[in-house]
């Protein structure tokens, strides 16, 4: 049986159509650069896995059949997405030398990498979801 680490490079190579971050650039955000194709692949693959996990949860809501199997698969996807997120941000911080940045790092439409200070942006009730999606 193949492991996640063995399959990851193959899955990343299969990503052809990149999913662009949805969040728009906001005032007081500083553009640091643009995501590389490797960044885009990691970002896109994590989005695919999030969609797959959401589809599984929807299946759970309408079907009791195979509940344990669906729950196990959703836990597996949650872990994989978490690992991909960590790997994505590690690569962003390494490639843009952002380990000592004084602000928060995000990605925006046009595959832009940005840095901002939280106090400059104000409170947003959807911060948790935005962080999950790359903001």
N, CA, C and O atoms as a GROMACS GRO file, in nm:
protein
  540
    1UNK      N    1   0.085  -0.119   0.000
    1UNK     CA    2   0.000   0.000   0.000
    1UNK      C    3   0.088   0.124   0.000
    1UNK      O    4   0.186   0.131   0.075
    2UNK      N    5   0.055   0.221  -0.082
    2UNK     CA    6   0.133   0.344  -0.092
    2UNK      C    7   0.099   0.437   0.024
    2UNK      O    8  -0.014   0.439   0.074
    3UNK      N    9   0.198   0.513   0.064
    3UNK     CA   10   0.178   0.606   0.174
    3UNK      C   11   0.154   0.747   0.121
    3UNK      O   12   0.177   0.775   0.003
    4UNK      N   13   0.109   0.834   0.209
    4UNK     CA   14   0.084   0.973   0.175
    4UNK      C   15   0.210   1.038   0.117
    4UNK      O   16   0.203   1.110   0.017
    5UNK      N   17   0.325   1.014   0.179
    5UNK     CA   18   0.449   1.075   0.131
    5UNK      C   19   0.492   1.022  -0.005
    5UNK      O   20   0.550   1.096  -0.085
    6UNK      N   21   0.463   0.898  -0.032
    6UNK     CA   22   0.495   0.842  -0.164
    6UNK      C   23   0.403   0.899  -0.272
    6UNK      O   24   0.446   0.925  -0.384
    7UNK      N   25   0.276   0.917  -0.238
    7UNK     CA   26   0.178   0.962  -0.336
    7UNK      C   27   0.177   1.113  -0.355
    7UNK      O   28   0.135   1.160  -0.461
    8UNK      N   29   0.221   1.189  -0.256
    8UNK     CA   30   0.212   1.334  -0.263
    8UNK      C   31   0.280   1.393  -0.387
    8UNK      O   32   0.217   1.475  -0.455
    9UNK      N   33   0.404   1.356  -0.419
    9UNK     CA   34   0.465   1.413  -0.541
    9UNK      C   35   0.386   1.381  -0.667
    9UNK      O   36   0.377   1.464  -0.758
   10UNK      N   37   0.330   1.260  -0.673
   10UNK     CA   38   0.250   1.222  -0.790
   10UNK      C   39   0.121   1.305  -0.798
   10UNK      O   40   0.081   1.350  -0.906
   11UNK      N   41   0.056   1.324  -0.684
   11UNK     CA   42  -0.066   1.403  -0.681
   11UNK      C   43  -0.038   1.548  -0.719
   11UNK      O   44  -0.116   1.610  -0.790
   12UNK      N   45   0.073   1.601  -0.670
   12UNK     CA   46   0.108   1.740  -0.701
   12UNK      C   47   0.137   1.757  -0.850
   12UNK      O   48   0.101   1.860  -0.909
   13UNK      N   49   0.202   1.659  -0.912
   13UNK     CA   50   0.231   1.666  -1.056
   13UNK      C   51   0.103   1.664  -1.139
   13UNK      O   52   0.099   1.721  -1.248
   14UNK      N   53   0.000   1.600  -1.088
   14UNK     CA   54  -0.126   1.590  -1.162
   14UNK      C   55  -0.206   1.720  -1.159
   14UNK      O   56  -0.298   1.738  -1.240
   15UNK      N   57  -0.173   1.810  -1.068
   15UNK     CA   58  -0.245   1.937  -1.059
   15UNK      C   59  -0.206   2.024  -1.178
   15UNK      O   60  -0.090   2.065  -1.190
   16UNK      N   61  -0.301   2.052  -1.264
   16UNK     CA   62  -0.276   2.133  -1.384
   16UNK      C   63  -0.348   2.267  -1.379
   16UNK      O   64  -0.290   2.371  -1.411
   17UNK      N   65  -0.474   2.265  -1.338
   17UNK     CA   66  -0.554   2.387  -1.331
   17UNK      C   67  -0.552   2.438  -1.188
   17UNK      O   68  -0.612   2.377  -1.098
   18UNK      N   69  -0.484   2.550  -1.167
   18UNK     CA   70  -0.469   2.602  -1.032
   18UNK      C   71  -0.596   2.672  -0.984
   18UNK      O   72  -0.665   2.739  -1.060
   19UNK      N   73  -0.625   2.654  -0.856
   19UNK     CA   74  -0.734   2.726  -0.791
   19UNK      C   75  -0.674   2.852  -0.730
   19UNK      O   76  -0.581   2.846  -0.650
   20UNK      N   77  -0.729   2.965  -0.768
   20UNK     CA   78  -0.678   3.094  -0.722
   20UNK      C   79  -0.741   3.130  -0.588
   20UNK      O   80  -0.860   3.104  -0.566
   21UNK      N   81  -0.663   3.190  -0.497
   21UNK     CA   82  -0.723   3.238  -0.372
   21UNK      C   83  -0.836   3.336  -0.403
   21UNK      O   84  -0.827   3.414  -0.498
   22UNK      N   85  -0.941   3.332  -0.324
   22UNK     CA   86  -1.059   3.415  -0.350
   22UNK      C   87  -1.051   3.553  -0.288
   22UNK      O   88  -1.111   3.648  -0.338
   23UNK      N   89  -0.977   3.564  -0.181
   23UNK     CA   90  -0.976   3.692  -0.108
   23UNK      C   91  -0.903   3.800  -0.186
   23UNK      O   92  -0.794   3.779  -0.240
   24UNK      N   93  -0.966   3.918  -0.190
   24UNK     CA   94  -0.907   4.033  -0.259
   24UNK      C   95  -0.803   4.101  -0.171
   24UNK      O   96  -0.807   4.092  -0.048
   25UNK      N   97  -0.709   4.169  -0.237
   25UNK     CA   98  -0.611   4.249  -0.167
   25UNK      C   99  -0.683   4.361  -0.092
   25UNK      O  100  -0.773   4.425  -0.147
   26UNK      N  101  -0.642   4.384   0.031
   26UNK     CA  102  -0.705   4.487   0.113
   26UNK      C  103  -0.606   4.602   0.137
   26UNK      O  104  -0.485   4.584   0.127
   27UNK      N  105  -0.660   4.718   0.169
   27UNK     CA  106  -0.570   4.830   0.202
   27UNK      C  107  -0.478   4.791   0.317
   27UNK      O  108  -0.516   4.715   0.406
   28UNK      N  109  -0.360   4.843   0.315
   28UNK     CA  110  -0.258   4.820   0.419
   28UNK      C  111  -0.197   4.681   0.414
   28UNK      O  112  -0.121   4.645   0.504
   29UNK      N  113  -0.228   4.602   0.310
   29UNK     CA  114  -0.159   4.475   0.290
   29UNK      C  115  -0.044   4.501   0.194
   29UNK      O  116  -0.060   4.569   0.093
   30UNK      N  117   0.071   4.445   0.226
   30UNK     CA  118   0.189   4.462   0.143
   30UNK      C  119   0.213   4.336   0.061
   30UNK      O  120   0.224   4.227   0.116
   31UNK      N  121   0.219   4.353  -0.071
   31UNK     CA  122   0.246   4.239  -0.158
   31UNK      C  123   0.395   4.208  -0.149
   31UNK      O  124   0.479   4.294  -0.174
   32UNK      N  125   0.427   4.084  -0.115
   32UNK     CA  126   0.565   4.037  -0.101
   32UNK      C  127   0.613   3.975  -0.232
   32UNK      O  128   0.731   3.984  -0.266
   33UNK      N  129   0.522   3.911  -0.305
   33UNK     CA  130   0.559   3.844  -0.429
   33UNK      C  131   0.442   3.762  -0.479
   33UNK      O  132   0.329   3.777  -0.433
   34UNK      N  133   0.471   3.674  -0.572
   34UNK     CA  134   0.370   3.588  -0.631
   34UNK      C  135   0.405   3.442  -0.604
   34UNK      O  136   0.522   3.403  -0.603
   35UNK      N  137   0.301   3.362  -0.581
   35UNK     CA  138   0.320   3.220  -0.555
   35UNK      C  139   0.386   3.153  -0.676
   35UNK      O  140   0.353   3.184  -0.791
   36UNK      N  141   0.478   3.060  -0.650
   36UNK     CA  142   0.538   2.980  -0.756
   36UNK      C  143   0.439   2.871  -0.797
   36UNK      O  144   0.337   2.852  -0.732
   37UNK      N  145   0.471   2.800  -0.905
   37UNK     CA  146   0.384   2.689  -0.946
   37UNK      C  147   0.378   2.581  -0.838
   37UNK      O  148   0.274   2.518  -0.820
   38UNK      N  149   0.488   2.558  -0.766
   38UNK     CA  150   0.486   2.460  -0.656
   38UNK      C  151   0.391   2.505  -0.545
   38UNK      O  152   0.317   2.424  -0.490
   39UNK      N  153   0.394   2.635  -0.512
   39UNK     CA  154   0.300   2.688  -0.411
   39UNK      C  155   0.157   2.668  -0.459
   39UNK      O  156   0.070   2.625  -0.383
   40UNK      N  157   0.134   2.700  -0.587
   40UNK     CA  158  -0.001   2.689  -0.644
   40UNK      C  159  -0.050   2.544  -0.641
   40UNK      O  160  -0.168   2.518  -0.616
   41UNK      N  161   0.040   2.451  -0.666
   41UNK     CA  162   0.002   2.309  -0.663
   41UNK      C  163  -0.039   2.267  -0.520
   41UNK      O  164  -0.141   2.201  -0.502
   42UNK      N  165   0.040   2.305  -0.422
   42UNK     CA  166   0.008   2.272  -0.283
   42UNK      C  167  -0.126   2.334  -0.244
   42UNK      O  168  -0.211   2.268  -0.184
   43UNK      N  169  -0.143   2.461  -0.276
   43UNK     CA  170  -0.265   2.533  -0.244
   43UNK      C  171  -0.385   2.465  -0.311
   43UNK      O  172  -0.487   2.441  -0.246
   44UNK      N  173  -0.373   2.435  -0.439
   44UNK     CA  174  -0.483   2.375  -0.515
   44UNK      C  175  -0.516   2.235  -0.464
   44UNK      O  176  -0.633   2.201  -0.449
   45UNK      N  177  -0.415   2.154  -0.438
   45UNK     CA  178  -0.440   2.019  -0.388
   45UNK      C  179  -0.513   2.023  -0.254
   45UNK      O  180  -0.602   1.943  -0.230
   46UNK      N  181  -0.475   2.117  -0.168
   46UNK     CA  182  -0.544   2.128  -0.039
   46UNK      C  183  -0.690   2.169  -0.060
   46UNK      O  184  -0.778   2.122   0.013
   47UNK      N  185  -0.717   2.256  -0.158
   47UNK     CA  186  -0.854   2.296  -0.188
   47UNK      C  187  -0.937   2.178  -0.239
   47UNK      O  188  -1.053   2.162  -0.203
   48UNK      N  189  -0.874   2.095  -0.324
   48UNK     CA  190  -0.943   1.975  -0.372
   48UNK      C  191  -0.979   1.883  -0.255
   48UNK      O  192  -1.089   1.828  -0.249
   49UNK      N  193  -0.886   1.867  -0.163
   49UNK     CA  194  -0.911   1.779  -0.048
   49UNK      C  195  -1.018   1.837   0.044
   49UNK      O  196  -1.097   1.762   0.102
   50UNK      N  197  -1.020   1.969   0.059
   50UNK     CA  198  -1.125   2.032   0.140
   50UNK      C  199  -1.261   2.006   0.076
   50UNK      O  200  -1.357   1.973   0.146
   51UNK      N  201  -1.270   2.022  -0.055
   51UNK     CA  202  -1.396   1.996  -0.125
   51UNK      C  203  -1.438   1.850  -0.108
   51UNK      O  204  -1.555   1.820  -0.085
   52UNK      N  205  -1.342   1.760  -0.119
   52UNK     CA  206  -1.372   1.618  -0.102
   52UNK      C  207  -1.424   1.591   0.040
   52UNK      O  208  -1.519   1.514   0.058
   53UNK      N  209  -1.362   1.654   0.139
   53UNK     CA  210  -1.406   1.636   0.279
   53UNK      C  211  -1.547   1.692   0.298
   53UNK      O  212  -1.628   1.631   0.366
   54UNK      N  213  -1.575   1.807   0.238
   54UNK     CA  214  -1.709   1.865   0.249
   54UNK      C  215  -1.813   1.777   0.182
   54UNK      O  216  -1.925   1.761   0.231
   55UNK      N  217  -1.776   1.720   0.068
   55UNK     CA  218  -1.866   1.626   0.000
   55UNK      C  219  -1.894   1.504   0.087
   55UNK      O  220  -2.007   1.454   0.092
   56UNK      N  221  -1.791   1.455   0.155
   56UNK     CA  222  -1.809   1.340   0.245
   56UNK      C  223  -1.903   1.376   0.360
   56UNK      O  224  -1.990   1.297   0.397
   57UNK      N  225  -1.885   1.495   0.415
   57UNK     CA  226  -1.973   1.537   0.525
   57UNK      C  227  -2.116   1.551   0.477
   57UNK      O  228  -2.210   1.518   0.550
   58UNK      N  229  -2.136   1.598   0.356
   58UNK     CA  230  -2.271   1.607   0.299
   58UNK      C  231  -2.330   1.467   0.283
   58UNK      O  232  -2.449   1.447   0.309
   59UNK      N  233  -2.248   1.372   0.242
   59UNK     CA  234  -2.294   1.234   0.228
   59UNK      C  235  -2.335   1.177   0.363
   59UNK      O  236  -2.433   1.104   0.374
   60UNK      N  237  -2.260   1.212   0.466
   60UNK     CA  238  -2.293   1.166   0.601
   60UNK      C  239  -2.428   1.221   0.646
   60UNK      O  240  -2.504   1.154   0.716
   61UNK      N  241  -2.457   1.345   0.606
   61UNK     CA  242  -2.581   1.408   0.648
   61UNK      C  243  -2.704   1.343   0.585
   61UNK      O  244  -2.812   1.348   0.642
   62UNK      N  245  -2.687   1.283   0.467
   62UNK     CA  246  -2.804   1.225   0.399
   62UNK      C  247  -2.807   1.072   0.401
   62UNK      O  248  -2.906   1.012   0.361
   63UNK      N  249  -2.698   1.010   0.447
   63UNK     CA  250  -2.694   0.864   0.443
   63UNK      C  251  -2.632   0.809   0.571
   63UNK      O  252  -2.530   0.858   0.619
   64UNK      N  253  -2.696   0.708   0.624
   64UNK     CA  254  -2.642   0.642   0.743
   64UNK      C  255  -2.554   0.524   0.700
   64UNK      O  256  -2.474   0.473   0.779
   65UNK      N  257  -2.570   0.483   0.577
   65UNK     CA  258  -2.495   0.371   0.522
   65UNK      C  259  -2.346   0.406   0.516
   65UNK      O  260  -2.310   0.516   0.476
   66UNK      N  261  -2.262   0.313   0.556
   66UNK     CA  262  -2.116   0.331   0.554
   66UNK      C  263  -2.069   0.450   0.638
   66UNK      O  264  -1.968   0.512   0.607
   67UNK      N  265  -2.141   0.481   0.744
   67UNK     CA  266  -2.110   0.597   0.827
   67UNK      C  267  -1.968   0.591   0.882
   67UNK      O  268  -1.894   0.689   0.876
   68UNK      N  269  -1.929   0.477   0.935
   68UNK     CA  270  -1.794   0.463   0.993
   68UNK      C  271  -1.686   0.482   0.889
   68UNK      O  272  -1.584   0.546   0.915
   69UNK      N  273  -1.708   0.427   0.773
   69UNK     CA  274  -1.611   0.440   0.664
   69UNK      C  275  -1.598   0.586   0.620
   69UNK      O  276  -1.488   0.636   0.599
   70UNK      N  277  -1.712   0.655   0.607
   70UNK     CA  278  -1.710   0.796   0.568
   70UNK      C  279  -1.644   0.883   0.674
   70UNK      O  280  -1.571   0.977   0.642
   71UNK      N  281  -1.670   0.854   0.800
   71UNK     CA  282  -1.607   0.929   0.910
   71UNK      C  283  -1.456   0.909   0.910
   71UNK      O  284  -1.380   1.004   0.931
   72UNK      N  285  -1.413   0.786   0.888
   72UNK     CA  286  -1.268   0.757   0.884
   72UNK      C  287  -1.203   0.832   0.768
   72UNK      O  288  -1.096   0.890   0.783
   73UNK      N  289  -1.266   0.830   0.653
   73UNK     CA  290  -1.212   0.901   0.536
   73UNK      C  291  -1.207   1.051   0.560
   73UNK      O  292  -1.111   1.117   0.521
   74UNK      N  293  -1.310   1.107   0.625
   74UNK     CA  294  -1.311   1.251   0.652
   74UNK      C  295  -1.201   1.288   0.752
   74UNK      O  296  -1.140   1.394   0.740
   75UNK      N  297  -1.175   1.202   0.850
   75UNK     CA  298  -1.065   1.228   0.945
   75UNK      C  299  -0.930   1.222   0.873
   75UNK      O  300  -0.841   1.302   0.900
   76UNK      N  301  -0.918   1.127   0.781
   76UNK     CA  302  -0.795   1.115   0.703
   76UNK      C  303  -0.773   1.242   0.619
   76UNK      O  304  -0.662   1.295   0.615
   77UNK      N  305  -0.877   1.288   0.552
   77UNK     CA  306  -0.866   1.409   0.470
   77UNK      C  307  -0.834   1.532   0.555
   77UNK      O  308  -0.755   1.617   0.514
   78UNK      N  309  -0.894   1.541   0.672
   78UNK     CA  310  -0.867   1.654   0.762
   78UNK      C  311  -0.718   1.658   0.797
   78UNK      O  312  -0.657   1.764   0.796
   79UNK      N  313  -0.661   1.544   0.828
   79UNK     CA  314  -0.519   1.536   0.861
   79UNK      C  315  -0.432   1.572   0.741
   79UNK      O  316  -0.335   1.646   0.754
   80UNK      N  317  -0.467   1.519   0.625
   80UNK     CA  318  -0.389   1.549   0.504
   80UNK      C  319  -0.395   1.698   0.469
   80UNK      O  320  -0.293   1.756   0.433
   81UNK      N  321  -0.512   1.759   0.480
   81UNK     CA  322  -0.526   1.902   0.453
   81UNK      C  323  -0.441   1.982   0.551
   81UNK      O  324  -0.374   2.078   0.512
   82UNK      N  325  -0.443   1.943   0.676
   82UNK     CA  326  -0.362   2.011   0.777
   82UNK      C  327  -0.212   2.004   0.743
   82UNK      O  328  -0.140   2.103   0.756
   83UNK      N  329  -0.168   1.887   0.701
   83UNK     CA  330  -0.027   1.869   0.663
   83UNK      C  331   0.005   1.953   0.539
   83UNK      O  332   0.110   2.017   0.534
   84UNK      N  333  -0.083   1.953   0.440
   84UNK     CA  334  -0.061   2.033   0.320
   84UNK      C  335  -0.055   2.182   0.354
   84UNK      O  336   0.027   2.256   0.299
   85UNK      N  337  -0.140   2.228   0.444
   85UNK     CA  338  -0.137   2.368   0.487
   85UNK      C  339  -0.002   2.402   0.550
   85UNK      O  340   0.059   2.503   0.518
   86UNK      N  341   0.042   2.317   0.640
   86UNK     CA  342   0.171   2.342   0.706
   86UNK      C  343   0.285   2.343   0.604
   86UNK      O  344   0.373   2.429   0.611
   87UNK      N  345   0.281   2.250   0.512
   87UNK     CA  346   0.384   2.243   0.408
   87UNK      C  347   0.377   2.367   0.318
   87UNK      O  348   0.481   2.423   0.282
   88UNK      N  349   0.257   2.410   0.283
   88UNK     CA  350   0.238   2.529   0.201
   88UNK      C  351   0.300   2.652   0.269
   88UNK      O  352   0.377   2.725   0.208
   89UNK      N  353   0.265   2.674   0.396
   89UNK     CA  354   0.316   2.793   0.467
   89UNK      C  355   0.465   2.782   0.493
   89UNK      O  356   0.535   2.883   0.492
   90UNK      N  357   0.515   2.663   0.515
   90UNK     CA  358   0.660   2.643   0.529
   90UNK      C  359   0.730   2.687   0.401
   90UNK      O  360   0.830   2.759   0.407
   91UNK      N  361   0.678   2.644   0.287
   91UNK     CA  362   0.737   2.680   0.158
   91UNK      C  363   0.728   2.830   0.132
   91UNK      O  364   0.823   2.891   0.084
   92UNK      N  365   0.614   2.890   0.163
   92UNK     CA  366   0.598   3.036   0.145
   92UNK      C  367   0.699   3.110   0.232
   92UNK      O  368   0.767   3.201   0.184
   93UNK      N  369   0.709   3.072   0.359
   93UNK     CA  370   0.802   3.140   0.450
   93UNK      C  371   0.947   3.120   0.407
   93UNK      O  372   1.027   3.213   0.414
   94UNK      N  373   0.980   2.999   0.363
   94UNK     CA  374   1.117   2.974   0.316
   94UNK      C  375   1.148   3.054   0.190
   94UNK      O  376   1.249   3.124   0.182
   95UNK      N  377   1.059   3.044   0.091
   95UNK     CA  378   1.086   3.105  -0.039
   95UNK      C  379   1.086   3.258  -0.036
   95UNK      O  380   1.157   3.321  -0.114
   96UNK      N  381   1.009   3.318   0.055
   96UNK     CA  382   1.004   3.464   0.065
   96UNK      C  383   1.078   3.516   0.188
   96UNK      O  384   1.072   3.635   0.220
   97UNK      N  385   1.148   3.426   0.258
   97UNK     CA  386   1.225   3.462   0.378
   97UNK      C  387   1.139   3.541   0.477
   97UNK      O  388   1.172   3.653   0.516
   98UNK      N  389   1.028   3.480   0.517
   98UNK     CA  390   0.931   3.546   0.604
   98UNK      C  391   0.930   3.492   0.746
   98UNK      O  392   0.830   3.508   0.818
   99UNK      N  393   1.036   3.428   0.788
   99UNK     CA  394   1.039   3.368   0.922
   99UNK      C  395   1.043   3.472   1.032
   99UNK      O  396   1.002   3.444   1.145
  100UNK      N  397   1.091   3.590   1.003
  100UNK     CA  398   1.099   3.696   1.105
  100UNK      C  399   1.002   3.809   1.078
  100UNK      O  400   1.018   3.919   1.131
  101UNK      N  401   0.901   3.784   0.997
  101UNK     CA  402   0.808   3.891   0.965
  101UNK      C  403   0.730   3.935   1.088
  101UNK      O  404   0.702   3.856   1.178
  102UNK      N  405   0.698   4.062   1.090
  102UNK     CA  406   0.629   4.121   1.203
  102UNK      C  407   0.477   4.116   1.187
  102UNK      O  408   0.404   4.159   1.276
  103UNK      N  409   0.430   4.065   1.074
  103UNK     CA  410   0.287   4.063   1.049
  103UNK      C  411   0.235   3.924   1.019
  103UNK      O  412   0.305   3.824   1.038
  104UNK      N  413   0.112   3.920   0.972
  104UNK     CA  414   0.047   3.797   0.933
  104UNK      C  415   0.066   3.779   0.783
  104UNK      O  416   0.063   3.876   0.707
  105UNK      N  417   0.086   3.656   0.741
  105UNK     CA  418   0.108   3.625   0.600
  105UNK      C  419  -0.022   3.570   0.542
  105UNK      O  420  -0.092   3.493   0.607
  106UNK      N  421  -0.053   3.609   0.419
  106UNK     CA  422  -0.172   3.560   0.352
  106UNK      C  423  -0.150   3.547   0.203
  106UNK      O  424  -0.046   3.589   0.151
  107UNK      N  425  -0.247   3.490   0.134
  107UNK     CA  426  -0.244   3.484  -0.012
  107UNK      C  427  -0.373   3.545  -0.064
  107UNK      O  428  -0.479   3.533  -0.002
  108UNK      N  429  -0.362   3.611  -0.180
  108UNK     CA  430  -0.475   3.684  -0.235
  108UNK      C  431  -0.495   3.652  -0.383
  108UNK      O  432  -0.416   3.581  -0.445
  109UNK      N  433  -0.604   3.706  -0.437
  109UNK     CA  434  -0.633   3.690  -0.579
  109UNK      C  435  -0.509   3.726  -0.660
  109UNK      O  436  -0.432   3.814  -0.622
  110UNK      N  437  -0.492   3.658  -0.772
  110UNK     CA  438  -0.374   3.681  -0.854
  110UNK      C  439  -0.253   3.608  -0.799
  110UNK      O  440  -0.140   3.633  -0.841
  111UNK      N  441  -0.276   3.516  -0.703
  111UNK     CA  442  -0.170   3.435  -0.641
  111UNK      C  443  -0.065   3.523  -0.572
  111UNK      O  444   0.054   3.489  -0.567
  112UNK      N  445  -0.110   3.637  -0.518
  112UNK     CA  446  -0.019   3.728  -0.448
  112UNK      C  447   0.002   3.681  -0.305
  112UNK      O  448  -0.091   3.636  -0.239
  113UNK      N  449   0.126   3.692  -0.258
  113UNK     CA  450   0.161   3.666  -0.119
  113UNK      C  451   0.169   3.802  -0.051
  113UNK      O  452   0.237   3.893  -0.099
  114UNK      N  453   0.098   3.815   0.061
  114UNK     CA  454   0.093   3.945   0.129
  114UNK      C  455   0.132   3.931   0.276
  114UNK      O  456   0.129   3.822   0.334
  115UNK      N  457   0.167   4.045   0.334
  115UNK     CA  458   0.190   4.056   0.477
  115UNK      C  459   0.107   4.173   0.526
  115UNK      O  460   0.097   4.276   0.459
  116UNK      N  461   0.048   4.158   0.644
  116UNK     CA  462  -0.033   4.265   0.702
  116UNK      C  463  -0.031   4.252   0.853
  116UNK      O  464   0.002   4.148   0.909
  117UNK      N  465  -0.067   4.361   0.918
  117UNK     CA  466  -0.082   4.360   1.063
  117UNK      C  467  -0.230   4.347   1.094
  117UNK      O  468  -0.313   4.417   1.035
  118UNK      N  469  -0.264   4.258   1.186
  118UNK     CA  470  -0.404   4.232   1.219
  118UNK      C  471  -0.477   4.360   1.260
  118UNK      O  472  -0.591   4.382   1.221
  119UNK      N  473  -0.411   4.444   1.340
  119UNK     CA  474  -0.478   4.566   1.388
  119UNK      C  475  -0.511   4.662   1.275
  119UNK      O  476  -0.599   4.748   1.289
  120UNK      N  477  -0.442   4.650   1.162
  120UNK     CA  478  -0.470   4.736   1.046
  120UNK      C  479  -0.593   4.690   0.970
  120UNK      O  480  -0.650   4.768   0.893
  121UNK      N  481  -0.634   4.568   0.989
  121UNK     CA  482  -0.745   4.511   0.912
  121UNK      C  483  -0.878   4.515   0.984
  121UNK      O  484  -0.982   4.509   0.918
  122UNK      N  485  -0.879   4.525   1.115
  122UNK     CA  486  -1.005   4.523   1.189
  122UNK      C  487  -1.055   4.382   1.209
  122UNK      O  488  -0.998   4.286   1.157
  123UNK      N  489  -1.163   4.369   1.286
  123UNK     CA  490  -1.221   4.238   1.316
  123UNK      C  491  -1.308   4.189   1.202
  123UNK      O  492  -1.381   4.267   1.139
  124UNK      N  493  -1.300   4.062   1.175
  124UNK     CA  494  -1.385   3.999   1.074
  124UNK      C  495  -1.438   3.870   1.136
  124UNK      O  496  -1.359   3.784   1.176
  125UNK      N  497  -1.569   3.855   1.143
  125UNK     CA  498  -1.625   3.734   1.207
  125UNK      C  499  -1.593   3.605   1.132
  125UNK      O  500  -1.609   3.496   1.188
  126UNK      N  501  -1.548   3.613   1.008
  126UNK     CA  502  -1.519   3.494   0.930
  126UNK      C  503  -1.369   3.463   0.927
  126UNK      O  504  -1.323   3.389   0.840
  127UNK      N  505  -1.291   3.520   1.021
  127UNK     CA  506  -1.147   3.501   1.021
  127UNK      C  507  -1.105   3.355   1.021
  127UNK      O  508  -1.010   3.318   0.952
  128UNK      N  509  -1.176   3.271   1.097
  128UNK     CA  510  -1.138   3.131   1.103
  128UNK      C  511  -1.145   3.065   0.965
  128UNK      O  512  -1.052   2.996   0.923
  129UNK      N  513  -1.256   3.088   0.897
  129UNK     CA  514  -1.273   3.028   0.764
  129UNK      C  515  -1.172   3.086   0.666
  129UNK      O  516  -1.115   3.012   0.586
  130UNK      N  517  -1.149   3.216   0.672
  130UNK     CA  518  -1.052   3.279   0.583
  130UNK      C  519  -0.912   3.223   0.605
  130UNK      O  520  -0.839   3.199   0.509
  131UNK      N  521  -0.874   3.202   0.730
  131UNK     CA  522  -0.742   3.144   0.759
  131UNK      C  523  -0.732   3.004   0.700
  131UNK      O  524  -0.629   2.966   0.644
  132UNK      N  525  -0.840   2.927   0.713
  132UNK     CA  526  -0.843   2.793   0.659
  132UNK      C  527  -0.823   2.794   0.507
  132UNK      O  528  -0.763   2.704   0.450
  133UNK      N  529  -0.875   2.898   0.443
  133UNK     CA  530  -0.868   2.908   0.298
  133UNK      C  531  -0.747   2.986   0.250
  133UNK      O  532  -0.734   3.013   0.130
  134UNK      N  533  -0.658   3.021   0.342
  134UNK     CA  534  -0.532   3.082   0.298
  134UNK      C  535  -0.518   3.229   0.328
  134UNK      O  536  -0.433   3.295   0.269
  135UNK      N  537  -0.597   3.280   0.416
  135UNK     CA  538  -0.589   3.425   0.443
  135UNK      C  539  -0.533   3.460   0.572
  135UNK      O  540  -0.522   3.579   0.604
   0.00000   0.00000   0.00000
